[in-house]
Amino acid sequence: MLEVKKLKKRFGSNVVLNDISFNVSKGDIISIVGPSGSGKSIIAMNIAKEYAMKHKVDAYYVQLSPEQTKTSL
């Protein structure tokens, strides 16, 4: 099971995510929807980062520009 509790993310004084919580059980299929800039990718990146840290693996996020590709989380 994946459990996200009170996820918060800010960039400087700009709060991007505030108090996001949800559970995903084995076999569940989920979708995160929202307008552009609402934090969907930030949620996914934070989940990947936490997984990578817990399991001691390198994680990378692919950006749109080649210069930013393979930027470490």
MOPAC internal coordinates of N, CA, C and O (Angstrom, degrees):
PM7 1SCF
backbone

  N    0.0000 0     0.00 0     0.00 0    0    0    0
  C    1.4344 1     0.00 0     0.00 0    1    0    0
  C    1.5298 1   109.29 1     0.00 0    2    1    0
  O    1.2310 1   121.12 1   -37.35 1    3    2    1
  N    1.3092 1   115.47 1   142.65 1    3    2    1
  C    1.4568 1   122.82 1   174.40 1    5    3    2
  C    1.5215 1   107.45 1  -104.20 1    6    5    3
  O    1.2310 1   121.35 1   -52.75 1    7    6    5
  N    1.3172 1   115.02 1   127.25 1    7    6    5
  C    1.4536 1   119.55 1   179.41 1    9    7    6
  C    1.5241 1   108.75 1  -127.53 1   10    9    7
  O    1.2310 1   120.76 1   -56.93 1   11   10    9
  N    1.3106 1   116.15 1   123.07 1   11   10    9
  C    1.4627 1   122.43 1   176.36 1   13   11   10
  C    1.5222 1   106.51 1  -112.43 1   14   13   11
  O    1.2310 1   121.21 1   -54.59 1   15   14   13
  N    1.3402 1   115.29 1   125.41 1   15   14   13
  C    1.4634 1   119.93 1  -178.06 1   17   15   14
  C    1.5225 1   110.35 1  -124.17 1   18   17   15
  O    1.2310 1   120.81 1   -58.24 1   19   18   17
  N    1.3018 1   116.05 1   121.76 1   19   18   17
  C    1.4638 1   123.65 1   171.89 1   21   19   18
  C    1.5256 1   113.14 1    50.31 1   22   21   19
  O    1.2310 1   120.56 1  -133.72 1   23   22   21
  N    1.3350 1   116.54 1    46.28 1   23   22   21
  C    1.4625 1   121.66 1   178.33 1   25   23   22
  C    1.5197 1   109.10 1   -65.53 1   26   25   23
  O    1.2310 1   121.28 1   -51.95 1   27   26   25
  N    1.3250 1   115.15 1   128.05 1   27   26   25
  C    1.4646 1   121.36 1   177.36 1   29   27   26
  C    1.5105 1   107.91 1  -130.69 1   30   29   27
  O    1.2310 1   120.70 1   -38.85 1   31   30   29
  N    1.3064 1   116.27 1   141.15 1   31   30   29
  C    1.4594 1   121.09 1   178.16 1   33   31   30
  C    1.5107 1   108.29 1  -145.63 1   34   33   31
  O    1.2310 1   121.07 1   -46.04 1   35   34   33
  N    1.3147 1   115.56 1   133.96 1   35   34   33
  C    1.4624 1   119.94 1   176.48 1   37   35   34
  C    1.5145 1   109.39 1  -139.03 1   38   37   35
  O    1.2310 1   121.41 1   -28.83 1   39   38   37
  N    1.3010 1   114.92 1   151.17 1   39   38   37
  C    1.4477 1   122.92 1   173.39 1   41   39   38
  C    1.5157 1   105.94 1  -118.76 1   42   41   39
  O    1.2310 1   120.98 1   -77.70 1   43   42   41
  N    1.3281 1   115.73 1   102.30 1   43   42   41
  C    1.4609 1   119.77 1  -173.15 1   45   43   42
  C    1.5157 1   109.11 1    65.75 1   46   45   43
  O    1.2310 1   120.55 1    53.18 1   47   46   45
  N    1.3138 1   116.54 1  -126.82 1   47   46   45
  C    1.4692 1   120.35 1   179.09 1   49   47   46
  C    1.5282 1   112.29 1   -90.74 1   50   49   47
  O    1.2310 1   120.07 1   176.47 1   51   50   49
  N    1.3363 1   117.48 1    -3.53 1   51   50   49
  C    1.4619 1   122.22 1  -178.46 1   53   51   50
  C    1.5334 1   110.40 1   -86.07 1   54   53   51
  O    1.2310 1   119.92 1   -70.15 1   55   54   53
  N    1.3331 1   117.76 1   109.85 1   55   54   53
  C    1.4632 1   122.43 1   178.11 1   57   55   54
  C    1.5252 1   108.24 1   -81.50 1   58   57   55
  O    1.2310 1   120.86 1   -62.31 1   59   58   57
  N    1.3434 1   115.97 1   117.69 1   59   58   57
  C    1.4637 1   121.38 1  -177.58 1   61   59   58
  C    1.5287 1   110.56 1   -93.34 1   62   61   59
  O    1.2310 1   120.44 1   136.14 1   63   62   61
  N    1.3217 1   116.76 1   -43.86 1   63   62   61
  C    1.4625 1   122.51 1   177.29 1   65   63   62
  C    1.5196 1   107.99 1  -128.44 1   66   65   63
  O    1.2310 1   120.64 1   -40.08 1   67   66   65
  N    1.3236 1   116.39 1   139.92 1   67   66   65
  C    1.4559 1   119.60 1  -179.60 1   69   67   66
  C    1.5231 1   109.99 1  -140.67 1   70   69   67
  O    1.2310 1   120.91 1   -67.67 1   71   70   69
  N    1.3246 1   115.86 1   112.33 1   71   70   69
  C    1.4625 1   122.45 1   173.53 1   73   71   70
  C    1.5317 1   113.11 1    62.47 1   74   73   71
  O    1.2310 1   120.45 1  -130.34 1   75   74   73
  N    1.3372 1   116.75 1    49.66 1   75   74   73
  C    1.4638 1   122.26 1   178.31 1   77   75   74
  C    1.5294 1   108.50 1   -89.56 1   78   77   75
  O    1.2310 1   120.22 1   -55.98 1   79   78   77
  N    1.3270 1   117.19 1   124.02 1   79   78   77
  C    1.4612 1   122.36 1   179.52 1   81   79   78
  C    1.5291 1   109.52 1  -136.64 1   82   81   79
  O    1.2310 1   120.94 1   -40.91 1   83   82   81
  N    1.3407 1   115.81 1   139.09 1   83   82   81
  C    1.4662 1   120.95 1   173.81 1   85   83   82
  C    1.5207 1   109.44 1  -166.92 1   86   85   83
  O    1.2310 1   120.84 1   -17.69 1   87   86   85
  N    1.3185 1   116.01 1   162.31 1   87   86   85
  C    1.4676 1   124.07 1   176.53 1   89   87   86
  C    1.5198 1   108.86 1  -122.76 1   90   89   87
  O    1.2310 1   121.08 1   -35.50 1   91   90   89
  N    1.3306 1   115.55 1   144.50 1   91   90   89
  C    1.4589 1   121.63 1   173.83 1   93   91   90
  C    1.5194 1   106.69 1  -129.86 1   94   93   91
  O    1.2310 1   120.31 1   -60.53 1   95   94   93
  N    1.3104 1   117.01 1   119.47 1   95   94   93
  C    1.4603 1   121.83 1   179.92 1   97   95   94
  C    1.5259 1   110.48 1   -88.74 1   98   97   95
  O    1.2310 1   120.80 1   -20.69 1   99   98   97
  N    1.3150 1   116.07 1   159.31 1   99   98   97
  C    1.4576 1   121.84 1   177.86 1  101   99   98
  C    1.5290 1   109.23 1   -55.18 1  102  101   99
  O    1.2310 1   120.87 1   -49.15 1  103  102  101
  N    1.3305 1   115.94 1   130.85 1  103  102  101
  C    1.4568 1   121.50 1   179.48 1  105  103  102
  C    1.5216 1   114.16 1    91.06 1  106  105  103
  O    1.2310 1   120.31 1   167.59 1  107  106  105
  N    1.3416 1   117.01 1   -12.41 1  107  106  105
  C    1.4647 1   119.72 1   177.87 1  109  107  106
  C    1.5170 1   111.02 1   -70.30 1  110  109  107
  O    1.2310 1   120.92 1   -32.01 1  111  110  109
  N    1.2962 1   115.85 1   147.99 1  111  110  109
  C    1.4607 1   122.76 1   171.78 1  113  111  110
  C    1.5177 1   105.98 1  -117.47 1  114  113  111
  O    1.2310 1   120.92 1   -53.97 1  115  114  113
  N    1.3339 1   115.84 1   126.03 1  115  114  113
  C    1.4568 1   118.83 1  -177.34 1  117  115  114
  C    1.5217 1   110.46 1  -122.57 1  118  117  115
  O    1.2310 1   121.50 1   -15.79 1  119  118  117
  N    1.3053 1   114.73 1   164.21 1  119  118  117
  C    1.4620 1   122.08 1   175.08 1  121  119  118
  C    1.5159 1   107.48 1  -140.17 1  122  121  119
  O    1.2310 1   120.69 1   -44.63 1  123  122  121
  N    1.3109 1   116.28 1   135.37 1  123  122  121
  C    1.4552 1   121.38 1   175.79 1  125  123  122
  C    1.5227 1   106.08 1  -109.47 1  126  125  123
  O    1.2310 1   120.54 1   -64.57 1  127  126  125
  N    1.3172 1   116.58 1   115.43 1  127  126  125
  C    1.4646 1   121.11 1  -176.79 1  129  127  126
  C    1.5099 1   110.10 1  -120.70 1  130  129  127
  O    1.2310 1   121.24 1   -26.92 1  131  130  129
  N    1.3102 1   115.24 1   153.08 1  131  130  129
  C    1.4564 1   121.22 1   177.57 1  133  131  130
  C    1.5039 1   109.21 1   167.71 1  134  133  131
  O    1.2310 1   120.69 1   -11.84 1  135  134  133
  N    1.3156 1   116.28 1   168.16 1  135  134  133
  C    1.4575 1   120.17 1  -179.58 1  137  135  134
  C    1.5308 1   111.79 1   -68.46 1  138  137  135
  O    1.2310 1   121.10 1   -16.16 1  139  138  137
  N    1.2946 1   115.51 1   163.84 1  139  138  137
  C    1.4512 1   121.78 1   177.05 1  141  139  138
  C    1.5256 1   109.83 1   -55.73 1  142  141  139
  O    1.2310 1   121.28 1   -47.32 1  143  142  141
  N    1.3315 1   115.15 1   132.68 1  143  142  141
  C    1.4568 1   119.68 1   178.39 1  145  143  142
  C    1.5137 1   115.08 1    85.28 1  146  145  143
  O    1.2310 1   120.12 1  -171.74 1  147  146  145
  N    1.3310 1   117.39 1     8.26 1  147  146  145
  C    1.4670 1   119.66 1  -176.83 1  149  147  146
  C    1.5281 1   113.87 1   -87.35 1  150  149  147
  O    1.2310 1   119.51 1   174.84 1  151  150  149
  N    1.3343 1   118.54 1    -5.16 1  151  150  149
  C    1.4574 1   121.28 1   174.98 1  153  151  150
  C    1.5167 1   116.27 1   106.16 1  154  153  151
  O    1.2310 1   119.87 1  -168.90 1  155  154  153
  N    1.3264 1   117.85 1    11.10 1  155  154  153
  C    1.4672 1   120.49 1  -178.56 1  157  155  154
  C    1.5270 1   111.58 1   -59.80 1  158  157  155
  O    1.2310 1   120.31 1   132.13 1  159  158  157
  N    1.3011 1   117.00 1   -47.87 1  159  158  157
  C    1.4657 1   121.02 1  -179.74 1  161  159  158
  C    1.5186 1   111.57 1   -67.74 1  162  161  159
  O    1.2310 1   120.03 1   145.44 1  163  162  161
  N    1.3124 1   117.55 1   -34.56 1  163  162  161
  C    1.4621 1   121.79 1   178.65 1  165  163  162
  C    1.5303 1   109.80 1   -62.49 1  166  165  163
  O    1.2310 1   120.18 1   138.77 1  167  166  165
  N    1.3357 1   117.25 1   -41.23 1  167  166  165
  C    1.4644 1   120.90 1   176.97 1  169  167  166
  C    1.5286 1   109.54 1   -59.98 1  170  169  167
  O    1.2310 1   120.05 1   130.55 1  171  170  169
  N    1.3302 1   117.50 1   -49.45 1  171  170  169
  C    1.4691 1   121.53 1  -178.68 1  173  171  170
  C    1.5293 1   111.12 1   -62.34 1  174  173  171
  O    1.2310 1   119.76 1   137.70 1  175  174  173
  N    1.3194 1   118.07 1   -42.30 1  175  174  173
  C    1.4653 1   120.89 1  -179.87 1  177  175  174
  C    1.5227 1   111.61 1   -64.67 1  178  177  175
  O    1.2310 1   120.10 1   141.15 1  179  178  177
  N    1.3266 1   117.42 1   -38.85 1  179  178  177
  C    1.4582 1   120.01 1   179.18 1  181  179  178
  C    1.5200 1   111.92 1   -68.34 1  182  181  179
  O    1.2310 1   119.99 1   142.04 1  183  182  181
  N    1.3223 1   117.63 1   -37.96 1  183  182  181
  C    1.4656 1   120.89 1   175.74 1  185  183  182
  C    1.5305 1   109.59 1   -63.52 1  186  185  183
  O    1.2310 1   120.09 1   134.65 1  187  186  185
  N    1.3256 1   117.43 1   -45.35 1  187  186  185
  C    1.4727 1   121.20 1   179.15 1  189  187  186
  C    1.5201 1   111.04 1   -62.51 1  190  189  187
  O    1.2310 1   120.22 1   139.55 1  191  190  189
  N    1.3162 1   117.18 1   -40.45 1  191  190  189
  C    1.4678 1   121.23 1  -179.45 1  193  191  190
  C    1.5266 1   110.50 1   -64.47 1  194  193  191
  O    1.2310 1   120.15 1   134.03 1  195  194  193
  N    1.3227 1   117.31 1   -45.97 1  195  194  193
  C    1.4582 1   121.01 1   179.21 1  197  195  194
  C    1.5268 1   111.24 1   -62.77 1  198  197  195
  O    1.2310 1   120.27 1   138.37 1  199  198  197
  N    1.3324 1   117.10 1   -41.63 1  199  198  197
  C    1.4592 1   121.41 1   177.65 1  201  199  198
  C    1.5263 1   110.15 1   -61.11 1  202  201  199
  O    1.2310 1   120.67 1   133.29 1  203  202  201
  N    1.3236 1   116.33 1   -46.71 1  203  202  201
  C    1.4599 1   121.23 1  -178.46 1  205  203  202
  C    1.5241 1   111.16 1   -62.22 1  206  205  203
  O    1.2310 1   120.32 1   138.23 1  207  206  205
  N    1.3158 1   117.00 1   -41.77 1  207  206  205
  C    1.4598 1   120.30 1   179.63 1  209  207  206
  C    1.5370 1   110.88 1   -66.44 1  210  209  207
  O    1.2310 1   120.52 1   138.19 1  211  210  209
  N    1.3154 1   116.61 1   -41.81 1  211  210  209
  C    1.4664 1   121.36 1  -178.54 1  213  211  210
  C    1.5243 1   111.39 1   -65.71 1  214  213  211
  O    1.2310 1   120.53 1   141.82 1  215  214  213
  N    1.3337 1   116.59 1   -38.18 1  215  214  213
  C    1.4580 1   121.19 1  -175.37 1  217  215  214
  C    1.5244 1   112.68 1  -102.33 1  218  217  215
  O    1.2310 1   120.19 1  -172.23 1  219  218  217
  N    1.3331 1   117.24 1     7.77 1  219  218  217
  C    1.4614 1   123.19 1   176.22 1  221  219  218
  C    1.5348 1   112.88 1    54.61 1  222  221  219
  O    1.2310 1   120.97 1  -129.79 1  223  222  221
  N    1.3220 1   115.75 1    50.21 1  223  222  221
  C    1.4584 1   120.98 1   175.51 1  225  223  222
  C    1.5233 1   108.77 1  -122.52 1  226  225  223
  O    1.2310 1   120.79 1   -25.69 1  227  226  225
  N    1.3216 1   116.10 1   154.31 1  227  226  225
  C    1.4535 1   120.53 1   175.45 1  229  227  226
  C    1.5181 1   108.87 1   -77.40 1  230  229  227
  O    1.2310 1   120.55 1   -40.29 1  231  230  229
  N    1.3196 1   116.56 1   139.71 1  231  230  229
  C    1.4666 1   121.39 1   177.81 1  233  231  230
  C    1.5156 1   108.17 1  -127.14 1  234  233  231
  O    1.2310 1   121.04 1   -39.76 1  235  234  233
  N    1.2951 1   115.63 1   140.24 1  235  234  233
  C    1.4532 1   120.92 1  -179.89 1  237  235  234
  C    1.5120 1   109.76 1  -131.71 1  238  237  235
  O    1.2310 1   121.05 1   -32.62 1  239  238  237
  N    1.3133 1   115.60 1   147.38 1  239  238  237
  C    1.4585 1   122.20 1   176.69 1  241  239  238
  C    1.5123 1   107.76 1  -114.68 1  242  241  239
  O    1.2310 1   120.09 1   -53.58 1  243  242  241
  N    1.3205 1   117.43 1   126.42 1  243  242  241
  C    1.4612 1   121.82 1  -177.94 1  245  243  242
  C    1.5258 1   108.65 1   -87.69 1  246  245  243
  O    1.2310 1   120.87 1   -60.14 1  247  246  245
  N    1.3147 1   115.95 1   119.86 1  247  246  245
  C    1.4522 1   122.83 1   178.78 1  249  247  246
  C    1.5291 1   109.15 1   -87.34 1  250  249  247
  O    1.2310 1   120.65 1    -6.21 1  251  250  249
  N    1.3096 1   116.37 1   173.79 1  251  250  249
  C    1.4569 1   120.51 1  -179.96 1  253  251  250
  C    1.5208 1   112.35 1   -75.20 1  254  253  251
  O    1.2310 1   119.44 1   146.95 1  255  254  253
  N    1.3216 1   118.66 1   -33.05 1  255  254  253
  C    1.4596 1   120.39 1  -177.46 1  257  255  254
  C    1.5302 1   110.30 1   -95.42 1  258  257  255
  O    1.2310 1   119.93 1   -35.72 1  259  258  257
  N    1.3288 1   117.74 1   144.28 1  259  258  257
  C    1.4653 1   120.88 1   179.92 1  261  259  258
  C    1.5211 1   112.85 1   -58.71 1  262  261  259
  O    1.2310 1   120.06 1   148.40 1  263  262  261
  N    1.3443 1   117.48 1   -31.60 1  263  262  261
  C    1.4591 1   121.13 1  -178.82 1  265  263  262
  C    1.5269 1   111.62 1   -65.46 1  266  265  263
  O    1.2310 1   120.34 1   151.48 1  267  266  265
  N    1.3253 1   116.95 1   -28.52 1  267  266  265
  C    1.4612 1   121.22 1  -177.00 1  269  267  266
  C    1.5335 1   112.84 1   -99.35 1  270  269  267
  O    1.2310 1   120.40 1   178.78 1  271  270  269
  N    1.3309 1   116.85 1    -1.22 1  271  270  269
  C    1.4635 1   119.70 1  -178.54 1  273  271  270
  C    1.5134 1   110.07 1   -64.96 1  274  273  271
  O    1.2310 1   120.97 1   -37.32 1  275  274  273
  N    1.3200 1   115.74 1   142.68 1  275  274  273
  C    1.4583 1   123.65 1   178.15 1  277  275  274
  C    1.5341 1   112.04 1    66.20 1  278  277  275
  O    1.2310 1   120.52 1  -142.21 1  279  278  277
  N    1.3149 1   116.61 1    37.79 1  279  278  277
  C    1.4528 1   121.48 1   174.03 1  281  279  278
  C    1.5133 1   108.13 1   -81.43 1  282  281  279
  O    1.2310 1   120.65 1   -55.84 1  283  282  281
  N    1.2929 1   116.37 1   124.16 1  283  282  281
  C    1.4615 1   119.84 1  -177.45 1  285  283  282
  C    1.5161 1   111.31 1   -65.43 1  286  285  283
  O    1.2310 1   120.64 1   -40.87 1  287  286  285
  N    1.3229 1   116.39 1   139.13 1  287  286  285
  C    1.4518 1   121.69 1   173.88 1  289  287  286
  C    1.4976 1   107.43 1   -70.39 1  290  289  287
  O    1.2310 1   120.10 1   180.00 1  291  290  289

